């Protein structure tokens, strides 16, 4: 159906302004970079079609210009860019919220790295927020895996971060202590690193204790919001200081974020929580209300009902969205056995972008 300033295709409206701006011809879009060349700001008047024809799974528009210009859009391309709905890049991947019972009842979270299609475990990352890969032979093989997705995110700890007991002043984080359990947290809350994927690779683990814990922060946040809406708003609206004083590296690092970060739809998109690094800087009259909300949320995270526990063995790699999944471990005795992990980080956009390329390359390459 054609109207004055838009056309309806398969029940979806496409504005002529948007269509002209996104013409796919080589004069308007560079065929090598797929980036726009056409400059719509140079147009003297709103675009008007001379003719609009839909046939052979294509929409052909002839524009009233000097000289006459023609745009051809595959219907499949248009459906992937429906401007009244989320694009398939956002909507085709269902996020599955989970708790301990959900995973124990019906979900397989472990996959043999050498006998599993990568799409299987990557899709699980999108849905559950984490996966466990088995039988990765070495840190070199892990490095190859990570680099196949994108460049390793290097922190001041280096490209690979050894996680094992350290004595003395070099033990700058509780992760390097075996005496205390590591409560559920997200990493690097004190750095402005954005949304990253974390790979925790087990080199050796024969110590007593030291079971790994993961918590679905999105699920906890949903239940917390339903049961304590005022507390939820407090954690979503209060900027919190997260700090790290590193005597060995001589850094004093600080970042500010709310514990629950919301997107434009009001949904939780990122969780910043690390009790060991949380240093709230609050106005006096806000202290009690904040800590009531904070303690309640913390107790949700510590509840066994939300914690999925698994013992990592040598060759296992826990892969998790650091902005959704909180991780921790139980205490262990370093005097009887060794627990050695290596941590690697990757910007989530690279993993998402690699997956998007496989799924949507046909929209750019089809003729």
N, C-alpha and C positions, 0 to 999 in steps of 0.2 A: 504494500500500500504506500502510495506516494503522497506526501503532504508538502506544504510550502517550504519548510526548512528541514525536513527529515524524511527518511524512508523506513518502512517497517519490513524486516526480513525475518521470517520464522518467528514472528511475534515479538521481535526485539527492535527498538528504535535506534537508528543511526543518524546522527545530525550531519547535514551536508558540510558544515564547517569542519567537523572532525574527519569526515571522509576525505575532503580535499587536502587537509593537512597531512593525512597519512596515505597519500597515493603511493602505490607500489612500483610505479614505472621507473626505469633507470634514470630519467631526467629529474625525478623528485626524490628518489632514494638510491644511494650509492649501492651498486650491486655487489661490491666487495665487503664493505663494512656494514651494510644494511642500515646505515644511519641516514637521517633526513637531510636532503639538500634543499628542498623547496622551502622558501621563507614566506610563511603566510602573513607576516607583518607587512609585507610589501603589497599585498592585495588591496586594491582601491575600494572594493565593495564585497559584501558577503557572497560566497560562491553560490551560483545558480546552475542547475542542470538543464541542458538542452534536451537530453533524453536519458532515460534510465531503463535498462533492459536486464532482466534476470533470466538466464537460461544456461544450460549445461553446467550447473553448479557454480556459476559465476555471476557476479553483479557488475555490469558495465555502465559507467556513467560518462557521458560526454558533457563537458563543462562549457558554459558560455564565457569564453575567454578569447583574447586575441594574441596569438592564434588559438584555434580550438584545441582543447586538451582532453584526453581520454584517460580514465582510470578503470582498471579491472581488478576486482577483489574476489578471490575464491570465497565461496560461502563458508567453508570450513574456517578460513582466516577470520571472517567476520564473527562467527560464533565463538571464537576464542578471545574476542575482544568486545564482548557484550558490555555496553557501558551502563547498564542498569543493575548488573549483578557482579559479584566477585568474579575475577578471571579464573580460568581453570588452574592457573599456577597456585592460586590460594585455595580454591574450593575442592579440587579433586583429591586432596590428601586429607583424610579424616583423622582428626586428633582423637585418640582414645584415652580417656581419663581412667586411671587405675589405682587400686589399692592392693594390699598384700593378698587378699582373698581372690581378687580378680586374676592375678598372675598365677597363683598356685592352682587355680581351678582349671584354666583352659588355655594358657598362653605359653608358647615356647619362646624363650628369650635368648637361648644359646644357639649359635650356628657355627659349624665347622668352616673355617675360613677358606679351606681349599676345596670344599665340596658343597658350596652354597653359592648360588647366583647372587652377585652383589646387590641386585635390585631388592632381594628379599630382606637383607638386613638394613639397607638404606631406607626402605619403606617403613621398617619397624622404627627407625630413628624418627621419622616424621610422625608416626602414629603414637608410639609409646614414649618417645623422648630418649630411649637408650636401647642398647643391645649388648650382648656379650659374644665376642668372636673367640673361637677356640683354635688351637694348633697353629698359632703364629710362631714361626720357628726362632725368630731373633728380633732384636731392635732394628736391625737393618731391613728385615722384611716389613716390619711395622712402618719404618720410614718410607719405604717404597709405596706402601698402601696410602699413607697420608699424603705424600707428594703427588700421587695420582689424582687426588681430589683438589689439591691446591698447595700453596706454600705454607710451610710450618710457621706458626705464629711464635716468634722468639721473644721471650720475656727476659728480664735481667737475670733469671736463673739459667738461661741458655735455651737451646732448642729442645733438648731432653732434660726433664727435671727428675733426678733420682729421689725416690720417696722411700727412705729407710732410716732406721735409728741413727742419730748423730748425737754425740756428747759434746758438752761445752758450749762456747759462745756461737758456734756455727749452727746450732739447733735453733734457728730463728723462727720456727713455726711448730705448732703442736703436732703437725703431720710427721715431724721427725722424732716424735716421742712415742714410745710403745706403752708407757705406763698408763696413760689416760686414753679412754675411748675418744674417738673423733666424732663429734656430734654432727648431724646432718647440716650441710652448708653448701654454698656455691663458692667456687674459687675466685680469687683475685677481685673481690669486692672493692678493694682499695685501689684498683687500677681502672682507668677508663678504656676497657678493651672491648666493650660491646658484647655481641652475641657470638660465642665461640663454642666449638665442639671440643670435648676433652677425650683423649685416649689414655686410659690407665692400663698399662701393660705389665703383666706379672712375670718378672724374671725368675723369681724363686719365692716359694711360700711353704715352709715346713714348720712354722712356728705354731705354738698352741694359742688359739684365738685369732684375732685379726680378720674376722669375717667382714666382707664388704656389705654396705647398706646403701640402698637407693630409695628415694622418696619422690613421688610425682608431685612437684610443687603446684602444678595446675589443679590437680585433684584436691589437694589440701586447701588451696586458695578458694576453690569453689565451695567446698563444705564450710570453710571458715566464714565465707561471705554469707551463706545461707543462714548459719547459726548465730553469727555475731556481726551484723551489718555495720554497726557503729565502729567496732574494732577494726573491721576491714577498711573502712574509710580512713581511719586514723593511720594505718600502715601505708595506705596508698597516697596519702596527702602530706605525710611528714618527711621532709628530707633528712636523711641520716648520714652521719660521717662514718666511713669505714677506714681504719688506719692500720698501717704496718710500720713498726719501727725496727729496722734491720741493722743491728750493730755490726754484723760481719761485712755486709756490702755497703754500709753507711748510706742507707736510704731511709727517709721518713716519708712514707707515701700516704696519700689521702684522696678519697673519692667520695662524692656525695650523690646519693640516690635514695628514693623511697624504697622500702623493702618490697612493696608490690607496685610494679610499674604497669600502667594501663595503656592500651592503644586507643585510637580514636573512637572505637566502639565501646569503650569502657571495660574491655576484657583484659585480664592479666596477660601481659606479653612477656614480661621478664621478672625474675625474682632475684633480689639481692639479699642474701642472708648468710651471715657468718658471725656467730656469737663471739668468737674469739677476736674478731676484728671490729665489732660494732661499738662505736663510741658516740652515743647520741648527744647532740648539743642542743638542748631543749630550753625553751622558756620555762620559768619556774612553774607557772600555772598549767603547763602541758605535761609535766613529768609523770604524774600519777596516771592520767588517762593513757599516755603512751605505753607505760610499762604494763598496764593491765592488758592492753591489746597485744603487746610484744610477748608477754609470758604465755598468754593463751595460745597464740600462734605457734610459739616454740613447743608447747606441749603437744600440739597437733603433730608437729614434725617428729617428735620423739615417741609418739604412740606406735606400738607394734602393729596396729591395724593398718598403718600406712607404709610400713617399712618392708621392703623386699630384701631378704638377706641371702647372700651367696658367697661361697668360699672360692676365691680365685686360685687356680692352680697355674703352674708354670706354662706359659704359652697362651693363657687367657688374656683378653683385652676388653675391659669395660669401656664402651663408647657411649658418651652421654652429651645431651644438650646442657651446657653449663648454665643456661638462662632459664631452664625449666626443672631439671632434675637436681635434687640435692643429694649429696653422697656423704658417706662417713664410714666408720669401721668400729668394731669392738676393740677393746684393749687386748694386748698380747704380751707374752713374755719373751723379750729379745735374748734372754740368757739361754733359752732352750729353743733353738731353731732360728731361721732367718726369714724375714718378710721384706722383699725388695720389689718395688714397683718403679716403672718409669712413666712419667707423664709427658704428653705431647698435646699441643693445642693447635686448632685450625679454625680460621674464621668460618662461621656457619654459612655465610653467603657463598663461599666457594663450593661447599658440599651441596647446598641447595641449587646453585647455578649449574653444577655438573649434571645433577639430576634433571633440572629443567631443560637443559640442552637436549638430552636424550628424548624427552617427552614432547618437546615442541619445535624441534629443528625443522620438521616438515612444513611448518607455517612460514618459514623463511626460504626453504629450498625448493618447494613445489612450484612448478611453472603453470 
